[in-house]
Amino acid sequence: MGLLNFHKNTFRHGVHPPEHKSDTNGLPIRQFPFAPLIILPMVQHIGAPSVIAVREGQEVIRGQLLAKAGGYVSVPLHAPVSGTVRKIANVPTISGKMSPGIYLETAPFSSQEVLEGAPVDVETASREEILQGIQDAGIVGLGGAAFPTHVKLKIPEGKNCEVLIINGVECEPYLTTDHRVMLEQGADIFMGIRYLLRATGAERAVIGIEANKQDAADHLAGMIPPDIPVEVQVVPVKYPQGAEKMLITAILGREVPSGGLPIEVGAVVVNVATTAEIGRLLPHGRGIQERVITITGPGVKKKGNYLIPIGTPLRYVLEQVGVDGNISEVYMGGPMMGVAVSNLDISIVKGASGIVAFTEKDVKRPQEIYPCIKCGACVDACPISLNPSKLGILAKFEAYEQMAEAYNLMDCFECGSCSYVCPSHIPLVQYFRMSKSMVRKRTAAKPNA
């Protein structure tokens, strides 16, 4: 197929924050140095943590299995470097909690070659074998969600995947990871699409790319293999266009029902970097050891897109790229949906797509949170047509059940659009994140849950 420019196809509402991508979108991916010590939490993804399969003092080779999947909704973990398991103990995580993990000391004179495994042949493998290969490779969503990819690709009984959507939107400000992957790893992306088409049974694939990445759209459109049904579709620049439900609406004109999944409208959405990893790893039977990350922000001196081993400590990352002396906040992910870290001793995990550092002068801290004036700005911004104003008021009164049952709280995917436009500086998305956590806890505590 080819390149389709549908600039009017989009979703309702949304916002237009400054993009701040020009500092890194022209910088090629570079290999990051190996840290002397790699720190690997077993909580790398949504679902059950990985289960440690090595012992203290054991020498391991890059790509070797370190931890097994802890269940179906789980993936294994592979050695990002060759080295020695120095300690198995609790490690810090971005949530603020400690998690079981591995301290892996890098072998300083190792070639760091990657261990080969059993290849998955895209031409002969069954759906089940491809899904097993994806799980065995430890692949999760690299766009930030870190949901195990093999679970997402498992089509429920009675459902049918018509369209595979490859998400190359990357609407989060500052981040250019996916942009560079599309420009530099096109062959891996199309190999990954071959695996995904077979795994899902989809009739065709659409690569969705925002209009601010026209070079990537043109590049991939010119590479489309003649024997697979793929097209590239350019969509307007708007946040949060990269959310899978929003992208489905933009590309297919279909709306995923409240509480529903994309497969209910015949679609499966996979991030473009995840797709590239599938195409890169499965032909060699390897596990994921590294990922591309954008390191940027006003406080970073050597901005860029780097291929970084999983488990690299954040403190080491910032030392290598150089940061301003008066750093105020560091985000793992982008400023809209990412998390401001409280501890530089955490490490890079599979779902980390960016590191953004801000200085004191760049961080605008409202001195006061004002009462909601019911201006409706948040309602106009919400991409799924919730009422953030009403939800915020209910959150103050801890009316969590009412928020969930009457106002669809659980549909919120925490894009931050409401907080971004609020003139009263109300931290709405933080309220909703806390409220959703309370709903889940109370639901789990019920006898029949």
FITI-967424 format. One record per residue: x, y, z of N, C-alpha, C in turn. Coordinates in steps of 0.02 Angstrom, whole numbers, plus 50000, padded with zeros to 5 digits. Layout:
FITI-967424
XYZXYZXYZ/...
END
This chain:
FITI-967424
500424994150000500005000050000500455006250000/500295011550037500715017450033500585022350089/500665028750073500615034150122499955037750115/499575038250170498935041650170498965047450218/498805053450194498795059450236498075061350252/497845059250311497155060850332497195065850389/497345072050372497485076950425496855079150462/496265077450437495655079450473495405073850519/495685067950511495465062350552495795062750621/495385063750672495655064050739495085062650788/495235063450852494735062350904494485069150930/493965068950969493695075150997494125077551056/494125084051064494465087351121495215086551116/495565085951173496285085751174496595092651183/497255092951188497615099151200498225099451154/498545105351155499135106351112499715109251154/500025105151197500595107751235501195108951188/501655113351207502265114251166502625107651157/502875106351096503155099751081503865098751109/504295103651105504985103251132505355097051106/505275095451042505595089551014506205091150971/506295097550954506805099350905507525098250931/507625097950996508295096851022508565089851007/508115084950999508345078050992508075074350931/507555077050897507265073050843507725072150783/508265076150779508755075350725509375071650746/509395069350809509995066050835509925058450829/510405055150795510355047850787510455044150852/510215037950854510265033750914511005031950925/511235032850987511925031151005511935026151062/512425021651060512505016751114512735020151178/512405018851233512585021751298513115017251330/513585020051367514085015851400513775011251452/514105005751465513865000851515514055003251585/513565003751628513695005751697514075000251734/514505002051782514874996951820514404992251859/513824994851880513344990851918512654991751888/512334986251871511654986251844511174984051899/510624987751906510134986351959509474984351926/509244978251939508674975551903508104973651951/507594977951957506994975951996506604970651959/506284966251995505874961051963505204963851941/505024969751966504414973151944504594977551885/504554974751824504734978351763504124979451719/503554976951740502974976851695502334976051737/501764977251705501114975851735501034968351742/500754966151798500654958951808501104956251862/501194949651863501594946451914502334947851903/502704949351957503424950551949503794944451923/504374945551892504794940051871505074936451932/505254930051923505504925951979506244924551968/506664926652014507394926152007507614918851998/508054917751948508274910951931509034910251934/509374915051965510104914651973510284915252047/510914914352063511134914752133511684919852140/511794922252200512344926952213513014923752197/513444927652165514104925252146514134922052077/513554920852047513534917551981513754922251926/514164919651880514354923551821513844922351766/513654927751732513144927151679513384930451616/513094928351560513264931051494512694935551472/512854940851436512354945551412511824941751371/511184942751390510634939351358510414933051395/510784930951445510614924951483509994926251527/509594921151537508994921651579509204922851652/508944928351681509064929851752508454928351795/507864929151766507244928051803506714925351756/506314920751781505784917751741505134921751748/504674920751701504014923851707503674921151769/503334925651806502994923651867502284921351856/502094920051795501404918051778501264919751706/500634919151686500464920751617500534928251603/500274932451649500344939751640501004941851672/501544939651642502214940951667502694939151611/503314941751617503834940051568504494938851604/504944935251572505604934151602506054940351596/506624940051628507114945451626507794942651607/508134946051561508774943651536509344948351557/509944945651558510524949551579510684955051528/510664961351548510824966851502511574967251487/511984964251532512714964351524512984957551547/513584955951523513954950251551514274952651616/514264948351666514544950451730514404945451785/514404947851847514324943551906513744946051949/513324941351970512774943052015513074944452084/513114950852102513434952752165512964952052225/512324953452214511864953352271511154952352246/510764948552283510044947952271509704950852333/509374956552324509094960152381508554964952355/508224968352401507734973352381508084979252347/507764981952295508044987652259507504993152256/507704999452251507205004952247506865004952179/506225007052178505845007652116505525014552112/505275016252053504995022852042504365024052084/504035018752105503425019552146503595021752217/504235021452235504435023152304504485016952347/504235011252322504275005052360504905001252342/505134997052387505684992552372505414986152341/505804983152296505594977152261506174972252259/506034965752261506574960952252506944962252186/507594961552188507974963052127508674960152128/509034961552075509704958852065510194964552054/510754964252089511314968952078511824965152036/511924967351974512364963851927512974968151911/513564965651929514184969351918514434967851847/514534973051807514734972351737515454970051733/515584965051690516274962751677516624968051635/517134971351661517424977151627517754975651560/518014969551550518374968151488518004963251442/517354962451456516954957851415516794961051347/516724956851296516524959351229515794961451228/515414959151278514704960651284514304958251223/514534952651194514144949551141513504946651171/512984946151130512334943951155512244936451141/512004932851191511884925751186511324924351136/511424919651091510904917651043510454912451075/509834912351052509354907351076509054903451019/508454900651029508114896850977507684901550935/507834902450871507464907150829506734905050821/506314910050811505604908950794505524910750720/505394905750678505344906750606504674909950588/504684915950562504064919550548503634916150495/503944912250451503574908950397503214902650420/503504899250469503224892650488502924892450557/503084897250599502844897050669502094898050673/501774894550719501054895450732500944901750773/500304903750779500144909550822500404908350893/500284902450919500484900950988501234901150996/501604898750946502334898850950502604906050948/502284910350908502494917350906502354920750972/501764919651000501594922651065502074920151119/502244913751117502714910951166503404914051157/503594915051093504244918151079504284925251104/503724928951098503694935851123503744935951199/503394931351232503454931051305504154929051326/504434924051293505114921651310505634927151301/505504931751255505974937351243505904942851295/505404942251339505314947251392505034953851367/504664953651311504434959851279503794962351311/503804968751328503214972251355503124978651314/502564982051324502444988251288502974993451304/503334995751253503885000451264503665007651259/503015008851248502775015651245502665018751313/502725014751365502645017251433502205012951477/501725009251447501265005351487501584999151516/502064996151480502424990151503501964984351516/501424983651476500974977951481501274972251440/501304966151466501594960651428501274959851359/501684960251307501434960651238501074954251217/501304948451240500984942251219500264941751244/500124944851301499444944851328499004949351286/499254955251267498874959851225498694956651158/499154952551131499054949751064498614943551063/498464940851121498034934851125497314936851110/497054934751053496374936651033495864932351070/495404935451107494904931451145494454927351099/494214921951126493744917651089493144921651065/492974920951002492394924350975492534931350948/493164933750958493354940350932493794939550870/493824944850831494214944750770494594951250762/495244950750747495644956650735495654958250661/495334963750642495324965850572495944969950554/496134974450601496664979150586497184979250642/497814978550623498364979450669498614986650661/498594990550715498824997450713499504997950748/500005000350711500665001450740500695008850760/500805009950825500765016650853501445020150851/501515024650801502115028750796501975036050808/501455037450848501235044350858501715048250902/501885045450960502345048651008502155056051018/501565057051049501305063851059501575067151122/501895063351166502165066051228502705071351213/502655077351242503175082351232503865079751250/504375082451217505085081051228505325074351200/504905069251196505145062551179505195061551103/505755058651081505855057251010506115050150998/506025045851047506235038851043505935035350982/505275035450978504935031950923505105034950855/505185041650854505355045050792506015042250764/506515041750807507165039250784507135031750767/506755027950805506675020850789506375020050719/505885024150702505575023650636506065025550580/506505030250594506995032350543507575027550537/507745024050591508355020050592508245012550595/507655010350613507535003150622506945000650581/506885003350521506325001650478506284994250462/506854991050448506844983850431506584979750489/506794981550551506544977950610505794979050619/505554985150605504844986650612504434982150565/504634981650502504244977550455504304970150469/504874967950495504924960950517504454959850577/504444964550623503984964050679503254963850657/503084967850607502394967850580502224960950552/502694957650519502564950950493502364946150550/502754946450605502584942150663501894944050691/501764950550696501134952850726500524951150683/500594951550618500034949650574499874942250582/500384938150587500264930950597499974929450666/500224933050717499994931850786499274933950797/499064939250764498384941950775497884939650722/498134937450664497694935650609497394941750575/497674947650588497404953850559497464953750483/496964956850450496954957050377497444962250350/497574967450389498014972750365498324976450425/498834980350410499154984350463499184991650441/499094996150489499155003350477499655006150526/500155009650501500635013050544500405020250551/500195022150612499945028950625500505033350649/500615039050615501165043650631500895050750631/501085054750682500875061750683501215065850629/500885071150609501115075250553501785078650566/501995079150630502635082250645503225077450634/503075071450609503585066450593503515064250520/503395069050476503275067450406503875063850375/504485065450399505075061950372505045054450387/504815052650448504745045650466504195042350425/503645045950415503085043250375503325041850303/503675046650274503925045750205504425039950202/504855039650251505375034450253505055027450256/504585026450302504275019850309503835018150249/503485023250223503055021950164503475019650105/504085022150100504525020050045504845013250055/504775010450115505085003950131504584998250133/503934999650125503424994450134503554988550087/503644982450115503744976550073503124975250031/503204973149968502614972249925502154966449944/502404961949987502024955850001501624956150066/501624961950102501214962250163500754968450159/500134967750185499634973150179499734978650231/500174983350216500344988650264500254995450230/499995000250267499975007150244500195011750301/500435017550283500625022650332500105028250329/499835029950387499325035250390499565040850436/499565046950409499775052850447499155055950480/499215057350545498655060250583498865067050610/498395071350628498565078050652498955077850718/499315083250730499685083850793499205086250848/499095081950896498655083650952498785078751009/498785081151070498885076951128498205075151158/498065068851179498495062951178498335058251120/498515060151060498385056151000498675049151005/499225048351043499555041851048499205036851094/498705038951132498315034251172497945029651124/497955023051137497705018451087496975019451068/496565021251116495855022451099495775028551055/496185033751067496155039751026496405038350955/496925034250950497205032650885496725028350844/496365023850877495865019850842495325024350813/495105029250852494605033950827494875037950768/495495040250773495795044250720495875040250655/496095034050661496255030050601495655026250574/495245023450618494695019250595494005022550602/493975028150639493325031250651492885027150697/493185022650736492795018450781492945020550853/492455019750897492535021650967492505015551011/493035014351049493055008751096492565010251152/492105005651168491615007051220491925007851289/491565011251333491795012351401491965005751434/492555005351462492764999151495492984993751448/492964995051383493124990051333493844990151310/494014985251270494684984651241494654985651166/495224987451134495224988551062494954982851021/495044976651044494814970851004494064970950995/493704974551038492974974951031492764978850970/493214982750941493074986150877493534983450822/493794977350834494184973950782494894976350773/495184979250825495864982050819496324979650875/496954979350860497494978350909498004983750895/498234987150948498714992650941499374990750975/499924991450938500584989750965501054995650952/501434997651002501915003050995502445001350943/502695006350907503165005050852503835002550877/504065004950936504705002350963504624995150986/504044993451014503904986551033503924982050971/503624984550917503614980850854504324979650828/504744984750832505444984150810505814978950852/505694978750917506024973850960505814966750942/505174965850927504934959250906505304957050843/505354961650795505694960150732506444959050741/506734962150792507464961550803507634955350843/507224953550892507394948250939507174941250918/506554940650893506284933950880506684929950828/506944932950774507334928950727507964925850757/508184928450815508784925850848508624922350915/507984922450934507804919350998508114922751057/508234929251052508544933051106508034936251152/508274938251211507864942051258508054949451254/507594953751273507734960951271508224962751327/508764966251307509264968451357509334975951361/509084979551310509174986751307508594989851270/508534996451274508004999951239508235007051222/507895010151174508055017051155507685021751202/508035026751227507745031651273507965038651252/507505043351253507675050351243507875053451310/508475056451312508695060051372508745067451353/508335071551384508275078451361508015082851418/507815088851400507575093751449508075099351457/507845105051484508275110951492508885109651536/508845104751581509405103451626509925098551601/509825095851540510285090751514510785093851465/511425092251472511945095051428512025091151364/512085084551368512175080351308511515076851292/511045080751265510395078051248510475073051191/510005068251189510055063551134509585057651142/509625053151093509255046851094509775041251102/509715037551156510235032751174509955025651180/510365020851160510205013751170510515011851237/510095010851287510325010151356510155003251384/510624999751415510464993351446509934994151501/509454989551502508964989351556509344988751623/509134992351673509454991851739509994996951751/510145001151701510645006451711510385011351763/510765012651816510525017251868510415024351841/509895027551862509735034351839510285039251856/510575038451915511125042951935511705042451886/511875036351865512415035351816512245038551749/511615037751728511385040751665511495048351666/511285051651720511335058851724512065061151729/512485057151762513195058751765513515058551695/513305053751655513605052851589513395058451541/512765060551544512535065751496512675072751523/512795073451587512925079951616512285083851628/512195086451687511595090251703511775096751736/511315101551732511395108051763511435107251839/511805111651871511895111151943511265112251985/510775115751956510165117151996509565113351968/509665106751956509115102551934508565102451987/507945103451965507385103652011506965097352008/506815094951947506405088951939506675084751882/506635078151891506815073451839506215068751828/505995068451766505425064151750505655057851714/505375052251734505455046051697504845045651651/504965046151586504415047151538504375054551523/503825056651491503745063751474503425067651529/503365074251521503085078551574502325077851582/501975075251532501245074551537501035068151574/501315062451553501115056051582501665052651622/502265055551621502815052551658502755053951733/503245051451771503235052051843503865055651865/503775060851907504355064351936504675059751988/505315058251978505645053352022505845056752087/505845052752140506035055352205506705052552227/506985048052186507605044652205508015043152143/508625045852139509055044752081509385037952082/509255033852133509545027152136509105021952102/508535024052075508135019352035508485018151969/508255013251931508595011551869508115011651810/508395011351750508005011151688507635004551684/506995004851673506584998751665506334998351593/506024992751576505824991651507505334996851481/504904999351525504385004151503504615011351501/505245012751518505495019651520505665022051449/505285026851423505415029251355505805035751354/505875039051412506235045351413506435047351483/506945051751486507145054951548507185062351532/506795066351568506765073651556506935077251620/507455081451617507695085051676507565092551670/507275095351722507105102451724507495106051779/507685112251765508005116351817507465120151855/507675123351909507205127051952506815132251913/507145135851868506805141251831506305138551780/506375132151760505925129351710505285126351740/505295125251805504725122151838504275127551867/503675127951840503195132851865502785129751920/502885132151980502525129352037501995134352061/501355132952048500845137452073500865138052148/500845144252171500895145452243500275143152281/499725142752244499095141252278498635137452232/498275132652259497755129152221497105132752236/496775135352185496155139052194495555134452187/494975136552213494375132452204494185131752130/493865126252114493615125252046493095130652030/493185134051973492715139351953492205136851902/492225130251889491745127151842491765130451773/492375131951751492445135251686492335130551627/492415123951640492305119051588492905117651544/493485120751559494075119651518494295112351519/494235109151577494445102151582493975097551544/493335099351543492835095351506492985095851432/493155101851409493315102851338493965099251319/494415098251366495055095251351495035087651354/494615084751396494625077551408494485073651343/494945069451321494855065951258494325060451260/494125058251320493605053151323492965055851354/492895062451354492275065851373492045064351444/492515063751490492335063351561492215070451586/492005070951650491905077451682492415078151738/493035080151721493565080551773493385085151830/493015090451816492815095151869492415091551923/491905087951902491475084351949491875078851984/492295075351947492705070051977493185072852029/493455078852015493905081952063493555083752128/492955086252123492565087952182492405081752223/492195076352188492045070152223492665067152255/493245067952223493865065352252494015068752319/493875075252323493995078852386493575075952443/492975073652426492525070852476492605063252482/493105060452448493265053252450492665049052430/492275051652382491695047852357491915043452299/492355038752314492685034852262492205030352223/491735027152258491265022752223490825026652175/490605032552197490195036752153490595038952091/491235040552102491665042452046491705036951994/491765030752019491855025051974491195023051940/490655022951980490025020251953489625025351912/489615031651935489195036551901489585040951851/490245041351861490635046051820491225042851784/491215036151780491695032351738492425033951753/492595034551817493275036151837493785031351805/493615024851804494105019851783494265020251709/493875024051671494035025151600494605030051591/494735034151642495275039051638495945035551630/496345037651579497005034551571497565039351590/497385044451629497865048951663498315052551614/498015055251560498415058751510498645065551534/498305068451584498505074851612498245080951576/497815080051525497545085751488497155090451533/496765087651580496355091751625496785096151670/497305093151699497765096951742498115102351703/498285100851640498655105551598498265112051586/497595111451577497195117351560496875120651620/496905117651679496535120251737496815126951760/496405132351758496645138951779496725139551855/496425134851891496475134951965497055130651990/497445127851944498035123851961497855117652003/497265115051994497055109052032497405102952002/497765099052042498125093152015497635087252003/497205088151955496655083351944496905076251931/497405075651888497625068851870497905065251931/498225068851977498475065752039497895063352082/497365067552085496765065452122496475059052093/496445058752026496135052951994496565046652003/497225047552000497675041852009497585038952079/497545043352129497445041052198496755037852206/496245040852175495565038252182495495031452150/495805030452092495785023952058496125018652101/496665020552133497005015852177496555013752235/496185018552263495725016952317495155012452293/494895013852233494365009652206494605002352198/495215001552172495484994852163495574991352230/495824994952279495924991852345495264989752376/494764994052371494114992352401493774986552364/493864986452298493574981052258493904974452277/494564974552284494934968452301494754965952372/494564970652415494414968852485493714965952493/493284966752442492604964152448492614956552446/492184953152484492204945852488492134942252421/491714944952377491584941752313491994944652256/492514948452274492924951652221493304946352182/
END
